[in-house]
Amino acid sequence: MLETARRTVGLHTSMTAISLGMPSVPLKLAERRVSRRIQVGTVAVGGDAPVSVQSMTTTRTSDIGATLQQIAELTASGCQIVRVAVPTQDDADALAVIARKSQIPVIADIHFQPKYVFAAIDAGCAAVRVNPGNIKQFDDRVKEIAKAASETATPIRIGVNAGSLDRRLLAKYGRATPEALVESALWECSLFEEHGFRDIKISVKHNDPVVMVNAYRQLAAACDYPLHLGVTEAGPAFQGTIKSAVAFGALLSEGIGDTIRVSLSAPPVEEVKVGTQILESLGLRERGLEIVSCPSCGRAQVDVYTLAEQVTAGLDGLDVPLRVAVMGCVVNGPGEAREADLGVASGNGKGQIFVKGEVVRTVPESKIVETLIEEALKIAATMKDDGVASGEPEVSVS
């Protein structure tokens, strides 16, 4: 089997040289929807700005230390914008310190009390999210909110949720249909527009990906505001990841979406990891470390599951765009390993180690993991010396 791999490698290497590894510019699935550009603190949203990843803290915002600690963890994981809940006056009082000390822009999340909108603007938050369906007499305060937000250049996100849709629209449509969600969002936008305020981002979230996708499609066709994508109450990590990946993939592949938040019943850092991976998979963000591994089958002569897990764990934290192939047999193994930056094609208890398409070593199965890690670190060092950027997003610290 291993001899077959050698012959396969010999066949390929005798052919005309071709470009190996990751493409420098990922292919686009679709042109981005043309949207109005706004500025959320240091992060541009909409227009031709990259799609950004958001999350939300789970701490009590009034606990400034715990909130800033969680924001630091989110920043380190690649989060670019963070939202904090403001249900009480104590939370509102904490906003000024948090907004000033956070490394990434802070959005205040406001429900029920209009006074906290003004508190968030005064505190210097990068933006304010309002949920019109949950704020009593919100429409009557739009003029004041628009004035305060205009004077401080504070964007407003109109965040419509299926679970808190305005009762008038529920009565009209019977339930939270895509049409109901879109009508709610556009109605609120029109109220702000009456006062000359258009520094707006919109979300129309639903827990059903099909309803959510249809709502965003309708919204994208009806306005030019930047859109924040989210499947609300998506569920535990596995279910929520699948729902979000399906919905975001459908929309982003059509060029719809300017920011995303994966809502999981899990630590917020996990939301950022999933969101980042979705963008990388769609070519909307430069890839970082990518493990290509086979699902294993009756042809495999090594423990592919364990190899892939150990290689992934051993390279955790590597911050360069590197594709590593961990393959278990010679059917697809040599080809996948050859096309990756680094790879192994395994068989008969041994592994051929490929670097940039060339076999550099043959090692016993027991040495595959440590050899791949060693070679990966060499490649990473070379890439950094050559000025290859990290796959992580840049974070501006004000």
VENURGI-V624963 format. One record per residue. N is the residue number from 1. RES is the residue in one letter. SS is DSSP state (h for helix, s for strand, l for the rest). PHI is phi in degrees with one decimal (none if undefined). BURIAL is + if it has 24 or more other C-alpha atoms within 12 Angstrom, else -. Layout:
N	RES	SS	PHI	BURIAL
N	RES	SS	PHI	BURIAL
//
This chain:
1	M	l	none	+
2	L	h	-66.0	+
3	E	h	-65.0	-
4	T	h	-61.0	-
5	A	h	-62.4	+
6	R	h	-64.1	+
7	R	h	-64.3	-
8	T	h	-62.8	+
9	V	h	-62.7	+
10	G	h	-61.2	-
11	L	h	-61.8	-
12	H	h	-68.3	-
13	T	h	-72.6	-
14	S	l	-81.5	-
15	M	l	-81.6	-
16	T	l	-58.5	-
17	A	l	-61.7	-
18	I	l	-128.7	-
19	S	l	-69.6	-
20	L	l	-112.9	-
21	G	l	80.0	+
22	M	l	-71.6	+
23	P	l	-65.5	-
24	S	l	-70.2	-
25	V	l	-125.3	-
26	P	l	-60.2	-
27	L	l	-67.4	-
28	K	l	-94.8	-
29	L	l	-78.2	-
30	A	l	-161.8	-
31	E	l	-70.1	-
32	R	l	-65.7	+
33	R	l	-58.9	+
34	V	l	-79.1	+
35	S	l	-126.9	+
36	R	l	-65.3	+
37	R	l	-98.5	+
38	I	s	-124.7	+
39	Q	s	-119.9	+
40	V	s	-103.0	+
41	G	l	60.2	+
42	T	l	-86.5	+
43	V	s	-107.1	+
44	A	s	-78.2	+
45	V	s	-129.1	+
46	G	l	87.6	+
47	G	l	62.8	+
48	D	l	-102.8	-
49	A	l	-70.2	+
50	P	l	-60.8	+
51	V	l	-66.5	+
52	S	s	-106.1	+
53	V	s	-104.2	+
54	Q	s	-115.2	+
55	S	s	-151.2	+
56	M	s	-138.8	+
57	T	l	-69.7	+
58	T	l	-108.5	+
59	T	l	-80.2	-
60	R	l	-73.2	+
61	T	l	-59.6	+
62	S	l	-64.6	+
63	D	l	-86.1	+
64	I	h	-59.9	+
65	G	h	-61.1	-
66	A	h	-65.9	-
67	T	h	-67.9	+
68	L	h	-65.0	+
69	Q	h	-64.0	-
70	Q	h	-68.0	+
71	I	h	-62.5	+
72	A	h	-63.0	+
73	E	h	-65.4	+
74	L	h	-65.4	+
75	T	h	-60.0	+
76	A	h	-63.9	-
77	S	h	-85.4	+
78	G	l	110.5	+
79	C	l	-65.3	+
80	Q	l	-110.2	+
81	I	s	-140.4	+
82	V	s	-125.9	+
83	R	s	-111.7	+
84	V	s	-124.9	+
85	A	s	-80.0	+
86	V	l	-132.9	+
87	P	l	-87.1	+
88	T	l	-134.1	+
89	Q	h	-65.8	-
90	D	h	-60.3	-
91	D	h	-66.8	+
92	A	h	-61.5	+
93	D	h	-65.5	+
94	A	h	-84.4	+
95	L	h	-61.8	+
96	A	h	-59.9	+
97	V	h	-67.7	+
98	I	h	-63.8	+
99	A	h	-61.7	+
100	R	h	-73.7	-
101	K	h	-94.7	+
102	S	l	-66.3	+
103	Q	l	-80.1	+
104	I	l	-127.6	+
105	P	s	-58.9	+
106	V	s	-109.0	+
107	I	s	-107.2	+
108	A	s	-86.6	+
109	D	s	-100.9	+
110	I	s	-114.4	+
111	H	l	-132.3	+
112	F	l	72.9	-
113	Q	l	-114.5	+
114	P	l	-58.2	+
115	K	h	-61.9	+
116	Y	h	-74.4	+
117	V	h	-62.1	+
118	F	h	-67.2	+
119	A	h	-63.2	+
120	A	h	-67.1	+
121	I	h	-64.6	+
122	D	h	-64.4	+
123	A	l	-77.4	+
124	G	l	88.1	+
125	C	l	-63.0	+
126	A	l	-69.2	+
127	A	s	-165.2	+
128	V	s	-130.0	+
129	R	s	-99.7	+
130	V	s	-120.1	+
131	N	l	-112.6	+
132	P	h	-54.6	+
133	G	h	-66.7	+
134	N	h	-106.4	+
135	I	l	-108.0	+
136	K	l	-62.0	-
137	Q	l	53.9	-
138	F	h	-59.4	+
139	D	h	-57.6	+
140	D	h	-72.8	-
141	R	h	-105.1	+
142	V	h	-59.8	+
143	K	h	-58.7	-
144	E	h	-66.5	-
145	I	h	-64.6	+
146	A	h	-60.7	+
147	K	h	-64.7	+
148	A	h	-64.8	+
149	A	h	-68.9	+
150	S	h	-64.3	+
151	E	h	-65.1	-
152	T	h	-110.0	+
153	A	l	54.7	+
154	T	l	-102.3	+
155	P	s	-66.7	+
156	I	s	-117.1	+
157	R	s	-98.2	+
158	I	s	-88.0	+
159	G	s	-106.6	+
160	V	s	-91.3	+
161	N	s	-121.0	+
162	A	h	-59.8	+
163	G	h	-78.0	+
164	S	h	-137.8	+
165	L	l	-70.7	+
166	D	l	-52.3	+
167	R	h	-60.5	-
168	R	h	-64.2	-
169	L	h	-77.4	+
170	L	h	-62.9	-
171	A	h	-66.7	-
172	K	h	-72.0	-
173	Y	h	-101.5	-
174	G	l	88.1	-
175	R	l	-164.2	-
176	A	l	-82.8	+
177	T	l	-80.3	+
178	P	h	-54.9	+
179	E	h	-63.8	+
180	A	h	-65.8	+
181	L	h	-63.2	+
182	V	h	-67.3	+
183	E	h	-61.6	+
184	S	h	-60.1	+
185	A	h	-63.9	+
186	L	h	-70.4	+
187	W	h	-62.6	+
188	E	h	-64.9	+
189	C	h	-60.0	+
190	S	h	-63.6	-
191	L	h	-66.5	+
192	F	h	-68.1	+
193	E	h	-62.6	-
194	E	l	-59.7	-
195	H	l	-106.7	-
196	G	l	75.6	-
197	F	l	-102.9	+
198	R	l	-133.4	+
199	D	l	-83.2	+
200	I	s	-126.4	+
201	K	s	-124.1	+
202	I	s	-125.6	+
203	S	s	-134.2	+
204	V	s	-132.9	+
205	K	s	-94.7	+
206	H	s	-145.2	+
207	N	l	-80.2	+
208	D	l	-98.6	+
209	P	h	-56.9	+
210	V	h	-67.1	-
211	V	h	-63.3	+
212	M	h	-61.3	+
213	V	h	-61.7	+
214	N	h	-63.9	+
215	A	h	-63.5	+
216	Y	h	-67.7	+
217	R	h	-60.9	+
218	Q	h	-64.2	+
219	L	h	-65.3	+
220	A	h	-61.9	+
221	A	h	-78.7	-
222	A	h	-98.7	-
223	C	l	-152.4	+
224	D	l	-114.7	+
225	Y	l	-72.1	+
226	P	s	-64.4	+
227	L	s	-118.5	+
228	H	s	-100.7	+
229	L	s	-90.0	+
230	G	l	-167.0	+
231	V	s	-99.1	+
232	T	l	-76.7	+
233	E	l	46.4	+
234	A	l	-68.7	+
235	G	l	113.1	-
236	P	s	-59.7	-
237	A	h	-52.8	+
238	F	h	-66.8	-
239	Q	h	-61.9	-
240	G	h	-64.7	+
241	T	h	-63.8	+
242	I	h	-63.5	+
243	K	h	-58.0	+
244	S	h	-67.2	+
245	A	h	-63.2	+
246	V	h	-64.5	+
247	A	h	-67.8	+
248	F	h	-65.0	+
249	G	h	-60.9	+
250	A	h	-62.1	+
251	L	h	-76.2	+
252	L	h	-64.7	+
253	S	l	-68.7	+
254	E	l	-99.8	+
255	G	l	83.7	+
256	I	l	-99.9	+
257	G	l	126.1	+
258	D	l	-120.7	+
259	T	s	-138.8	+
260	I	s	-135.6	+
261	R	l	-139.3	+
262	V	l	-85.8	+
263	S	l	-91.5	+
264	L	l	-123.5	+
265	S	s	-82.9	-
266	A	l	-161.8	+
267	P	l	-54.0	-
268	P	h	-59.9	+
269	V	h	-59.5	+
270	E	h	-65.7	+
271	E	h	-60.3	+
272	V	h	-67.3	+
273	K	h	-60.0	+
274	V	h	-65.8	+
275	G	h	-60.0	+
276	T	h	-62.4	+
277	Q	h	-65.1	+
278	I	h	-61.2	+
279	L	h	-65.0	+
280	E	h	-64.5	+
281	S	h	-64.2	+
282	L	l	-92.6	+
283	G	l	73.4	+
284	L	l	-96.3	+
285	R	l	-149.3	+
286	E	l	-57.4	+
287	R	l	-69.1	+
288	G	l	-97.0	+
289	L	s	-69.5	+
290	E	s	-129.1	+
291	I	s	-98.9	+
292	V	s	-101.0	+
293	S	s	-140.3	+
294	C	l	-77.4	+
295	P	l	-76.8	-
296	S	l	74.2	+
297	C	l	-165.5	-
298	G	l	-64.9	-
299	R	l	-80.1	-
300	A	l	-65.8	+
301	Q	l	-116.1	+
302	V	l	-135.5	+
303	D	l	-83.7	+
304	V	h	-64.0	+
305	Y	h	-56.0	-
306	T	h	-66.6	-
307	L	h	-58.6	+
308	A	h	-63.4	+
309	E	h	-64.4	-
310	Q	h	-69.5	+
311	V	h	-65.7	+
312	T	h	-59.7	+
313	A	h	-64.2	-
314	G	h	-68.1	+
315	L	l	-103.2	+
316	D	l	-57.5	-
317	G	l	95.8	-
318	L	l	-66.9	+
319	D	l	-112.2	+
320	V	s	-121.6	+
321	P	l	-72.7	+
322	L	s	-132.2	+
323	R	s	-102.1	+
324	V	s	-119.9	+
325	A	s	-102.7	+
326	V	s	-117.8	+
327	M	s	-117.7	+
328	G	l	-104.4	+
329	C	l	-153.9	+
330	V	l	-94.3	+
331	V	l	-70.9	+
332	N	l	-107.8	+
333	G	h	-55.9	+
334	P	h	-59.8	+
335	G	h	-65.5	+
336	E	h	-66.1	+
337	A	h	-65.0	+
338	R	h	-69.2	+
339	E	h	-80.5	+
340	A	l	-83.2	+
341	D	l	-66.3	+
342	L	s	-146.8	+
343	G	s	-162.0	+
344	V	s	-136.1	+
345	A	s	-111.5	+
346	S	s	-106.3	+
347	G	s	177.3	+
348	N	l	53.4	+
349	G	l	75.7	-
350	K	s	-130.7	+
351	G	s	-141.5	+
352	Q	s	-89.3	+
353	I	s	-94.5	+
354	F	s	-105.4	+
355	V	s	-127.5	+
356	K	l	51.6	+
357	G	l	89.5	+
358	E	s	-113.2	+
359	V	s	-75.0	+
360	V	s	-108.5	-
361	R	s	-156.3	+
362	T	s	-123.0	+
363	V	s	-129.5	+
364	P	s	-66.9	-
365	E	h	-53.4	+
366	S	h	-65.7	-
367	K	h	-106.7	-
368	I	h	-60.8	+
369	V	h	-62.6	+
370	E	h	-65.5	+
371	T	h	-69.3	+
372	L	h	-61.5	+
373	I	h	-64.0	+
374	E	h	-61.1	-
375	E	h	-67.6	+
376	A	h	-62.1	+
377	L	h	-66.9	+
378	K	h	-64.7	-
379	I	h	-63.1	+
380	A	h	-60.6	+
381	A	h	-63.7	-
382	T	h	-64.8	-
383	M	h	-61.9	-
384	K	h	-67.7	-
385	D	h	-63.3	-
386	D	l	-84.9	-
387	G	l	84.2	-
388	V	l	-71.3	-
389	A	l	-73.9	-
390	S	s	-63.5	+
391	G	l	-76.3	+
392	E	l	-79.3	+
393	P	l	-69.8	+
394	E	l	-76.3	+
395	V	l	-122.5	+
396	S	l	-85.9	-
397	V	l	-108.6	-
398	S	l	-89.8	-
//
